[in-house]
Amino acid sequence: MNEIILSVATHEAFFDDLRAAARRIDAGDFTPNTPRLSFETIDDLWRTMTPERWALLGALQHRGATKPEALSDLLGRDRDAVAADVEKLTYLGLIEADEAGRVFVPWSKITAEVSIANAA
């Protein structure tokens, strides 16, 4: 399965995870970690991953590679708003574009991890 995890993590926790991964590699364990996209606060995660953006990701996973203009028609949303969401999700690495300019989700699973400990 090709998965990415969205999570809330402090800078300290992020670098702790990097150090732990480096120690594993130094010990000869080259098992890849599941990619993570971390946000500093839960508010950052919710501000970035809006319901509209989740719907866009879901539509792309269901439909496959799609031109952004067709995606806005499919979602019943303004083309400029969809274009802005496509740009942001591409920047985050949650979607990619092919040579024909169609966008797609390169992940079979996108998981958001939220802990009450990170809510404050």
C-alpha positions as CSV (number, residue, x, y, z in Angstrom):
1,M,0.0,0.0,0.0
2,N,1.2,3.5,-0.9
3,E,0.3,5.6,2.1
4,I,1.0,9.0,3.5
5,I,0.1,10.1,7.0
6,L,-0.9,13.6,7.9
7,S,-0.1,14.4,11.6
8,V,0.4,17.1,14.1
9,A,4.0,17.2,15.5
10,T,6.2,19.8,17.1
11,H,9.5,20.6,15.6
12,E,11.1,18.7,18.5
13,A,9.0,15.5,17.8
14,F,9.8,15.8,14.1
15,F,13.5,15.9,14.7
16,D,13.3,13.1,17.3
17,D,11.7,10.9,14.5
18,L,14.5,11.9,12.1
19,R,17.2,11.0,14.7
20,A,15.5,7.6,15.3
21,A,15.4,6.9,11.6
22,A,19.1,7.8,11.3
23,R,19.9,5.4,14.2
24,R,18.0,2.6,12.4
25,I,19.8,3.3,9.2
26,D,23.2,3.3,11.0
27,A,22.2,-0.1,12.5
28,G,21.6,-1.5,9.0
29,D,17.8,-1.3,9.0
30,F,16.8,0.3,5.7
31,T,13.1,-0.4,6.0
32,P,11.3,2.7,4.6
33,N,9.1,4.7,6.9
34,T,5.6,5.6,5.9
35,P,5.9,9.2,4.5
36,R,4.5,11.8,6.9
37,L,3.3,15.4,6.3
38,S,3.4,17.1,9.7
39,F,1.7,20.2,10.8
40,E,2.7,22.3,13.9
41,T,-0.8,22.5,15.3
42,I,-4.2,20.8,14.8
43,D,-5.5,24.2,13.7
44,D,-2.8,24.3,10.9
45,L,-4.0,20.8,9.8
46,W,-7.7,21.8,9.7
47,R,-6.9,25.1,8.0
48,T,-4.9,23.4,5.3
49,M,-7.0,20.2,4.9
50,T,-10.4,21.8,4.4
51,P,-13.5,19.7,3.6
52,E,-13.3,21.0,0.0
53,R,-9.7,19.8,-0.3
54,W,-10.6,16.4,1.1
55,A,-13.5,16.2,-1.4
56,L,-11.1,17.1,-4.2
57,L,-8.7,14.3,-3.1
58,G,-11.6,11.8,-2.9
59,A,-12.9,12.7,-6.3
60,L,-9.4,12.3,-7.8
61,Q,-8.9,8.9,-6.1
62,H,-12.3,7.8,-7.4
63,R,-12.0,9.2,-10.9
64,G,-8.3,9.0,-11.6
65,A,-6.2,11.6,-13.5
66,T,-8.4,14.5,-14.4
67,K,-7.9,18.0,-15.9
68,P,-8.4,20.7,-13.2
69,E,-11.2,22.3,-15.3
70,A,-13.1,19.0,-15.4
71,L,-12.5,18.6,-11.7
72,S,-14.1,21.9,-10.9
73,D,-17.1,20.9,-13.0
74,L,-17.3,17.5,-11.3
75,L,-17.1,19.1,-7.8
76,G,-19.5,22.0,-8.7
77,R,-16.9,24.5,-7.6
78,D,-15.4,27.7,-9.0
79,R,-12.5,27.0,-11.3
80,D,-10.2,29.5,-9.6
81,A,-10.9,28.0,-6.2
82,V,-10.2,24.5,-7.4
83,A,-7.0,25.7,-9.2
84,A,-5.9,27.2,-5.8
85,D,-6.6,24.0,-4.0
86,V,-4.8,22.0,-6.7
87,E,-1.8,24.3,-6.4
88,K,-1.7,23.9,-2.6
89,L,-2.2,20.1,-2.6
90,T,0.5,19.8,-5.3
91,Y,2.9,21.9,-3.2
92,L,2.2,19.5,-0.2
93,G,2.8,16.5,-2.4
94,L,-0.7,15.1,-2.0
95,I,-1.4,15.3,-5.7
96,E,0.8,15.3,-8.8
97,A,0.3,16.2,-12.5
98,D,1.1,14.1,-15.5
99,E,2.5,15.2,-18.8
100,A,-0.9,16.0,-20.2
101,G,-1.7,18.4,-17.3
102,R,-4.1,16.0,-15.6
103,V,-3.8,15.9,-11.8
104,F,-4.0,12.7,-9.7
105,V,-3.5,11.4,-6.2
106,P,-0.3,9.3,-6.1
107,W,-1.3,7.7,-2.7
108,S,-3.7,4.8,-2.3
109,K,-4.3,5.8,1.3
110,I,-4.1,9.2,3.0
111,T,-4.5,9.0,6.8
112,A,-4.9,12.0,9.2
113,E,-3.7,11.2,12.7
114,V,-5.0,13.6,15.4
115,S,-4.4,13.1,19.1
116,I,-6.2,15.0,21.8
117,A,-2.7,15.6,23.3
118,N,-1.9,17.7,20.2
119,A,-5.1,19.7,20.3
120,A,-3.8,22.3,22.8
